[in-house]
Amino acid sequence: MPSRFDRAAAVTQYSVELAVVPFVASLLSLSKVQQALSAGGGGVTFPFPSGLPTLWTYVSLPGVAGTGTGTAASPTALLTVVPLLLVGLLVTSALEAGFLGALDGRIGHSGRGFTGSVEQFTLRMVGVNLVRTAVVLVALPFVVVPPLLVLALVAVVVLSYLTYGLPFVVVTQETGVVTALGRTVDYATDGGSYARFGFGHLVAGAVASLVLSVLARNAGVLGILVGAAIVAVPAVFVASYGLFVFRDLGGEQN
């Protein structure tokens, strides 16, 4: 049987049109686009795999500093920001659902396309993204106390590792978020293919981020467009490879 790498490469070749999804998703992350345009410099990030890798998966962005408490906490501001966040969550979840579900449909020859995957998996991906948000929120109380910053970083890395496989399990095993979370944690604690894929991507992503961070943060809009285009096809490969990993972990040999 061909290796996972070869199988993922083959799927990428006949699914290259799906590269438009990570490209568009990169540009729709308007807050990150704004951060990159105002940042400058460079950086490095250490990303675990994602069901929909985008430019921002591999770009180190500075935190939002200098946020005031007056306007930002006002009812008027909340009425504006909260709906936008909810819309962004829904759109991002729909894109990831369509992208990952369509790729899995091609791997499994089920005929499930992008639209069908959006219908089937979007609400579950909303749950997945809420779990991702919770991972970050867990560390926030520690960030405000400088001596505990290292503890916060360790907590984020550990929780990110334990949960990175969640969207892949949701799609490949067609299960709910709670059930998928339990299975994902089991795979993570067992190590094996889960650990190799996760940490392999972390190292490769860190190397890529050294270049992509400089490009996105220093070359303006053109740099962001070029960076999003560079990442688009590899994103299809990463997602395809991940689907093969989790299909094998779930007992389906393809």
Secondary structure as GFF3:
##gff-version 3
##sequence-region A 1 254
A	DSSP	alpha_helix	4	13	.	.	.	ID=ss1
A	DSSP	three_ten_helix	16	19	.	.	.	ID=ss2
A	DSSP	alpha_helix	20	28	.	.	.	ID=ss3
A	DSSP	alpha_helix	30	39	.	.	.	ID=ss4
A	DSSP	three_ten_helix	55	57	.	.	.	ID=ss5
A	DSSP	alpha_helix	75	108	.	.	.	ID=ss6
A	DSSP	alpha_helix	114	143	.	.	.	ID=ss7
A	DSSP	three_ten_helix	146	148	.	.	.	ID=ss8
A	DSSP	alpha_helix	149	163	.	.	.	ID=ss9
A	DSSP	alpha_helix	166	172	.	.	.	ID=ss10
A	DSSP	alpha_helix	177	190	.	.	.	ID=ss11
A	DSSP	alpha_helix	192	218	.	.	.	ID=ss12
A	DSSP	alpha_helix	220	249	.	.	.	ID=ss13
###
